[in-house]
Amino acid sequence: MTTDCSSGQPEIRSITEPGLRPGGPVLTERALEICNFPPGSRVADIGCGTGDTLECLERSGTCRSVGLDYSEMHLRETIPRLVLGRLIRGRAETLPFKKGFFDALFCECVFSLLGDRTTAFWEFERVLKDGGFLIVSDIFGRGGSGERESGAKSKEFRAKGLLAKEDLLGLLARFGFSLLLWEEHEKLLKEFAAHLILAGERLPDQWACRQDQEGKKKAQSAISCFLLVARKSSRHEFDPAAG
């Protein structure tokens, strides 16, 4: 499991340092405001990378944090940045934690990279306490004009690794989560894209514009970034082997 901001875009992963993501710590701090964790809350960062989110959690002064990542290199780089947080090597699809262990889970710019998102969601639900928070931020695909995508276009986004809002909300309902917050932060993504351009890098094809026959620029596939905060409302049994 990689843990940078690329959300399924290998071109971006190769040219940005680990931990760089749209908005930096802005969305993490926004989620902390919404959740308002009580002192002593157990919070895990799934796909912690080099520790940006974990640093935010430590600065909050209320969390007992755990970071999980599959990259040994990222975990080594994270160690000097933490005071109290623990680090564990592992995968989102097979979390090495007990049932109902955490008060909250963060998964920032990682979920879209996972090979089996449904199984990962089952694991999120399993290790969260009833009433626990799930915080996800990532990049997702949407229509160029903000309209709902057709079935064909939605399948195109998913084939490229981009998330679709309807799929995410469907997973929440399927696993017994209540949606507390959905925010779209296109400005943060534009700032991130500008960072790449100023660094002399070409944007991925999915971000580009093409010209139609009349010479007008037309969005090839519009993307934005989101922050999602949900709460586990009840036990919801799911067998990943059943699909």
C-alpha positions in Angstrom: 0.0 0.0 0.0 1.5 3.3 -1.0 0.7 6.3 1.1 1.3 9.5 -0.8 -1.3 11.8 -2.3 -1.5 10.4 -5.8 -4.8 8.5 -5.4 -4.0 5.9 -8.0 -2.0 8.2 -10.3 1.5 6.7 -10.7 2.7 9.7 -12.6 2.2 11.9 -9.6 3.6 9.4 -7.1 6.9 9.4 -9.1 7.4 13.2 -8.9 6.1 14.2 -5.4 7.6 13.6 -2.0 5.8 11.1 0.3 3.1 12.9 2.4 2.4 15.7 -0.1 -1.3 15.8 -0.8 -4.0 18.3 -1.7 -4.4 20.7 1.2 -1.6 19.3 3.3 -2.9 19.1 6.9 -5.9 21.4 6.2 -8.4 18.5 5.8 -7.0 16.6 8.8 -7.4 19.7 11.0 -10.9 20.2 9.6 -11.9 16.6 10.6 -10.5 17.1 14.1 -12.7 20.1 14.5 -15.8 18.1 13.4 -15.1 15.0 15.5 -13.9 16.8 18.7 -12.3 13.7 20.2 -12.4 13.4 24.0 -9.0 13.0 25.7 -7.5 9.5 25.4 -9.3 8.6 22.2 -7.7 5.7 20.3 -7.1 6.9 16.7 -5.4 5.1 13.8 -4.1 6.5 10.6 -4.4 3.8 7.9 -1.7 4.4 5.3 0.2 6.8 7.5 3.1 7.4 5.0 5.7 9.5 6.6 3.5 10.8 9.4 1.8 14.0 8.4 -1.6 13.0 9.8 0.0 11.4 12.9 1.8 14.7 13.7 -1.6 16.5 13.5 -3.1 14.0 15.9 -0.2 14.4 18.4 -0.5 18.2 18.2 -4.2 17.9 19.1 -3.1 16.6 22.5 -6.2 14.3 22.8 -5.4 11.2 20.9 -3.5 8.0 21.5 -2.4 7.5 17.9 -1.3 4.4 15.9 0.0 4.6 12.3 -0.2 1.7 9.9 1.7 1.4 6.6 3.1 -1.4 4.5 6.2 0.6 3.5 9.1 -0.1 5.8 10.9 3.0 4.4 8.0 5.3 5.2 7.7 3.9 8.7 11.4 4.5 9.3 11.1 8.1 8.2 8.1 8.6 10.5 9.8 7.5 13.7 11.7 10.7 14.4 8.5 12.8 13.9 6.5 11.2 16.7 6.7 11.5 20.4 4.1 9.0 21.6 2.5 7.5 18.5 3.0 3.8 17.7 3.8 2.4 14.2 2.8 -0.9 12.8 3.5 -2.5 9.4 0.4 -3.9 7.7 -2.3 -3.6 5.1 -5.7 -1.9 5.2 -7.3 -5.1 3.9 -6.1 -7.1 6.9 -5.8 -4.8 9.9 -3.9 -6.3 12.8 -6.2 -4.9 15.5 -8.9 -6.3 17.7 -12.6 -5.8 17.0 -13.9 -2.5 18.3 -10.5 -1.2 19.3 -10.5 2.3 17.9 -12.5 5.4 18.5 -11.6 6.8 15.0 -9.8 5.9 11.8 -8.2 8.3 9.3 -7.5 7.2 5.7 -6.2 10.1 3.8 -5.3 9.9 0.1 -4.9 6.1 0.4 -8.4 4.5 -0.1 -8.4 5.0 -3.9 -5.1 3.1 -4.1 -6.4 0.0 -2.4 -6.8 -3.2 -4.5 -9.9 -4.4 -2.5 -11.8 -1.4 -1.2 -14.8 -3.5 0.0 -12.7 -5.7 2.2 -10.8 -2.6 3.6 -14.2 -1.1 4.5 -15.2 -4.3 6.2 -11.9 -4.0 8.2 -12.6 -0.4 9.1 -16.0 -1.3 10.4 -14.6 -4.2 12.4 -11.9 -2.4 14.3 -14.1 0.7 15.1 -16.2 1.0 18.2 -19.9 1.6 17.9 -20.2 5.3 17.5 -16.6 5.5 16.2 -15.6 8.0 13.5 -14.3 7.2 10.0 -12.5 10.0 8.2 -11.6 9.6 4.5 -10.1 12.2 2.2 -9.1 11.5 -1.4 -9.5 12.4 -5.0 -12.6 11.4 -6.9 -14.0 11.7 -10.4 -17.1 13.7 -11.4 -18.7 15.3 -14.4 -17.0 18.3 -16.0 -20.0 20.4 -15.3 -20.8 19.0 -11.9 -23.6 16.8 -13.3 -24.1 13.2 -12.4 -22.0 10.8 -14.5 -23.6 8.3 -16.9 -23.0 4.7 -16.2 -20.4 4.4 -18.9 -18.4 7.4 -17.7 -18.7 6.2 -14.1 -17.2 2.8 -15.1 -14.4 4.7 -16.9 -13.5 6.5 -13.7 -13.5 3.4 -11.7 -11.3 1.6 -14.3 -8.8 4.3 -13.9 -8.8 4.0 -10.2 -10.7 7.2 -9.5 -13.4 7.0 -6.8 -17.0 7.8 -7.4 -19.1 9.6 -4.8 -22.1 7.2 -5.2 -19.8 4.2 -4.6 -18.5 5.7 -1.4 -21.9 6.6 0.0 -23.1 3.2 -1.0 -20.3 1.6 1.1 -21.2 3.7 4.1 -24.8 2.6 4.0 -23.8 -1.0 3.4 -21.6 -1.1 6.5 -23.9 0.8 8.8 -22.2 4.2 8.8 -24.0 7.5 9.1 -22.7 10.3 7.0 -21.8 13.4 9.1 -19.9 15.5 6.5 -19.2 15.5 2.8 -17.1 18.4 1.6 -15.5 19.0 -1.8 -12.3 21.0 -2.0 -11.6 21.6 -5.6 -9.5 24.7 -4.8 -7.1 22.5 -2.8 -6.7 20.2 -5.7 -6.0 23.1 -8.1 -3.3 24.4 -5.7 -1.8 21.0 -5.7 -1.9 20.8 -9.5 -0.2 24.3 -9.6 2.6 23.0 -7.4 3.2 20.2 -10.0 3.2 22.7 -12.9 5.6 25.1 -11.1 7.9 22.1 -10.5 8.0 21.6 -14.3 5.9 18.4 -14.3 3.1 17.5 -16.8 -0.3 16.8 -15.3 -1.7 13.3 -15.8 -3.9 12.7 -18.8 -7.0 12.4 -16.7 -6.5 16.0 -15.5 -6.0 17.5 -19.0 -8.4 19.3 -21.3 -8.9 18.5 -24.9 -10.3 20.6 -27.7 -13.5 19.7 -29.5 -14.1 20.2 -33.2 -15.0 23.9 -32.7 -11.7 24.5 -30.9 -13.3 25.0 -27.5 -11.6 23.4 -24.5 -13.6 20.6 -23.0 -13.0 18.8 -19.7 -11.7 15.3 -20.5 -12.5 14.0 -17.0 -13.1 16.4 -14.1 -11.7 15.5 -10.7 -11.9 17.0 -7.3 -10.9 16.1 -3.7 -13.2 15.4 -0.8 -13.4 15.1 2.9 -15.8 12.5 4.3 -16.6 12.1 8.0 -18.9 9.3 9.0 -19.9 7.5 12.2 -20.4 3.8 12.9 -24.0 3.6 14.0 -24.4 -0.1 14.7 -22.9 -3.5 14.0 -23.3 -4.5 10.4 -22.1 -8.0 9.6 -20.6 -8.5 6.2 -18.8 -11.5 4.7 -16.2 -10.2 2.2 -16.1 -13.6 0.6 -19.7 -13.1 -0.4 -18.8 -10.0 -2.4 
